[in-house]
């Protein structure tokens, strides 16, 4: 039984991963997994997580992958990750990573610059 329950978060993550920006609501997810809301919530609680936390973590991972591809504006990132509010998105990002999106982008750009110049140090 424990093994079956421990897969709930992973299955939910896979489900969200198909469409990170979609408006995922508990009722439709429960219908998809043929579970009652209380069963889903109980299984997630057993795994020490919640529906909104699993979704937020997936979306924050998705934003990191987007930042690797091209320079998006903050509002574009928010919408691509399913947030209607840029402020709420920025707040979640800061909470998740301990940096503002602007600070993270700056670090990412510095990292890319240092990586590009690194091979030249060996000549």
Beta strands, then each sheet from edge to edge (+ up, - down):
end
